[in-house]
Amino acid sequence: MEVQVMVLPRITPFDFESPIYAGEAAQVACMISEGDLPINITWLYGPHQGVTVNRVGGKASMLVIEKTGYEHRGTYTCTATNRAGSSNYSSLLYVNGNRVEVRPFLGPSR
């Protein structure tokens, strides 16, 4: 009799950079620190436009938003699954309004 022990995927905790302003790019990586291959990595998020997911090797996936908007705010969840089971980790993305440039008032022009 042969016993085979499978290792459940373990996701390294991640967070979006803060603060992120509307119009800026946002990215986050889901890295698997443990777990037997093959590992399937998926992202769960709303039906947002402009979100790209790229697989990086056997144990990582990068989620990229080229130009954030208010509609991109919310929870992004990475799920890693292999034959032993699955694990997930979530991070909140906060999107602030557009950056405003404040210039000093020099008084009326003469």
N, C-alpha and C positions, 0 to 999 in steps of 0.2 A: 504494500500500500504506500502510495506517495502522497504527501501532504504539501500543498503549495499555498504559501501565504501571500496574499495580495495586499499592497499598500494603498490606502485611500489617498486621493490627491489632497495636498495641503496648499492653500493659497496664501501667499505673502500679503499681509495687509497693505492697502493702497488708499490714497486720497488724491483728489484733484487739488491743484495749486489754488491758493486763495490770496487775494481776491481775483476773480476773473470778470472782466468787463465785456459787455456786449460788443461784438465785432472782433474780439481776440480769439486766438486758437486755444483749445483745451485738449489735453491728452492724458491718458492714464494707462498703465500697464498692469495686466493680470499675470503674475509670475507664479508658477507652481514650484514650490520648494521640495516637495516629496510626492511620490506616487509612481506606480508602475505604468509604463507606456503600454499601449497607446492611450493618450488622454485627449478627450474631446473638450474643447473650451468654447463656451458660448457666452454671449452678453445679452442681458435683458434690459430694455429701455423703451421709452415711448416711440411712437412712429415719427421720429424726427428726421428731417432732411439734413443732408450734409454730414452725416456720421459715417465714418469708415472704420472697419475692423480689419486688422492685419495679423495673421498668424506669424509668430517669430519662433522658428524651431519647433521642437516637440513639447515645450513646457512654458510657452508664453504667448500672449495675445495683446496687441496694442489697439486701444480705442482712441480715435482722433476726431475732433470736431474742428474743422478749418476756420469757421467763423461762427462763434457762439451768438445766440440770440436768447431772448427771454423764454422761448419755447423749449430750449434745451435744459432748463433747470429741472432738477428731480433726482431720482435714485437710479444709479447704474449698478447692475449686479453681474458679476462674473461667476459662472458655474463651471466647475471642472468635474468631468465624469470619466471613470475607467471601470474595469470589470469588478473592482472592489466596492464601488459606490460613487457618491458625488459629494462635493462640498461647494459652498458659495461664499462670496464676500460682497458687500455692498458699500457704495460711497455716494454721498450727496454732492451734486454739483449746484453751486449757487452762482447765478449770473447777475452781476450788478448792471445798472444802467450805463449808458455811454459815458466815457471819460469826458470831462468838461475842462477846457483850458481857461484859466482865469488870468486875465492880463491886468496889470495895474492901471488904474485910471489916472491919467496925467493932467486932467483938467481940460477945459475947452481949448480948441485950437484957435490961434490968433492969426 
